[in-house]
Amino acid sequence: SAAGVLVCLLEYPRSRRKKGSTMERCGQKYLTAVVKLLGPLTRNYYIRAILHAALAVPAGFLLSTILGTVCLGIASGIYLLAAVRGEEWRPIEQKPRERPQVGGTI
């Protein structure tokens, strides 16, 4: 149960893309603050890959949790591949809005 909460905490906030724009999930800003607070422990994809693999091991001993084990194993592999490619989790930060200039088109 605690492992599920930890995985949800890590997975819910989306990371900012290198190119293009990323839509923020509803209520993501609160969990983003928590993930940012934990620093490199949550931003580094190598650590996330190891964490997901470690959580998959105990779940593999029960037949009822095999599907969760497979999902955590796949997630671990994806994070490892992303880490090898040099990616890391970056928060989505709101850009300050530009105020329209009055009289600029007259």
N, C-alpha and C positions, 0 to 999 in steps of 0.2 A: 504494500500500500504506500509506504513512504517512498519507495523507488519510483512508483508511478507519478507521485507528486513532483519528484525531482525531475523526471523526464519531461513532464508537462511544463514545468517552470523553464526548462532549457529550450524546449521546442516551440512554445507559443510565440515569442517575439521574433518577428522576421528580421533578417539582416538586410542592410542596405546593399544594393547592387553596385558593382563598379561602374557600369554603364547603364543609362536609362533611369527610370524612376521606380520606386517600390511603394506599393500601397501598404499603409500601416493597418494592422488588424485592430478590431474594436477593443479598446481597453489595453492595448499593447504597451502604452507609455508607462504604466505602473510596473509591469513585469520587466520592461526594458531597464528601468531604474535599478531593480534588484539584480539583474544580470550584469549591468555596468558596475554595480557595487562589488560584486565578487571578482571583478578584474580578469586577469589572464587565465584564471581557473575556468572560466566559462567562455571566454573569447577564443581560446586556442582549440582548433579542431582536432589536434592530436589527443588532447586531454579528453575531449568529448568522445572520440573513437574508443579510447581505453575505457572510459566510464560506461559506455553502452555495451561494450564487450563483457565487462565485469558484471554488469547487471544481467546479462543473458545467461551466464553460467549457472547460477542457482535455479533459474527458471527452467532450465533444460532437464531437470530431474523429475518433473511432474508431467504427466501426459496432458493434463488440462492446460498447461502453460506453454506448450510447444509452439503454438502460433506466435505468442508474444516473444518467445526466444528467437524465432526466425526473424521477426520484425526488428528486434534489437540488433541481431547479427547483421542484417542488411544495412541498417542505419549506421552501425559501426564501420562497415566497409565503405559506405558513401562518405562519411566524415574523414576516414583515412585517405581516400582518394582526393578529397578537397584539400586536406592539409598538405599532401604531397605537391599539389598544384599551387600552394602558397596562399590559399584563401584563409580568412578568419572572419569571425562574427563582428560586424560593425553596426552600431545603433543607427536607427533612422532618426535624423534630427530635422526639425522643422526649419525651413528657410524663412527668414523674415520677409513679410510681404512688402512689395514695393507699392507705395501710395501713388495713385494716379495723379499726374500733374495737371492742375487746372490751367486752362488757357494754352496748353501746348499745341492744340490743333487749330487754333483760331488764326 
